[in-house]
Amino acid sequence: MLRQHYALGIQNRMVRLEFKQRYFEIFGLRSDEVEQKLTFSQIAALRFAYDDEFKELLYKALHENISGDQIKRSIQKWRPDHQRI
């Protein structure tokens, strides 16, 4: 159980790092302030949106406080993640 807990913790860190990298690539800015305003559920859900939808859904997450589930339901073109264990 402990090994599985560590593996999930590492994957969650990787999801956050992906968000930081993607945010920087799209906006050319650090994501520290933005990341602090989002829940992990919102960050994880944004991973499934392509860049054009990512911007719109990020805005909604920040200004309308939509949940991770609402973000997932709003995605028109799904970007699957086949790497998550």
Secondary structure, DSSP 8 states (H G I E B T S, - for coil): -HHHHHHHHHHHHHHHHHHHHHHHHHHSS--HHHHHHS-HHHHHHHTTB-HHHHHHHHHHHHHT---HHHHHHH-SSB-------
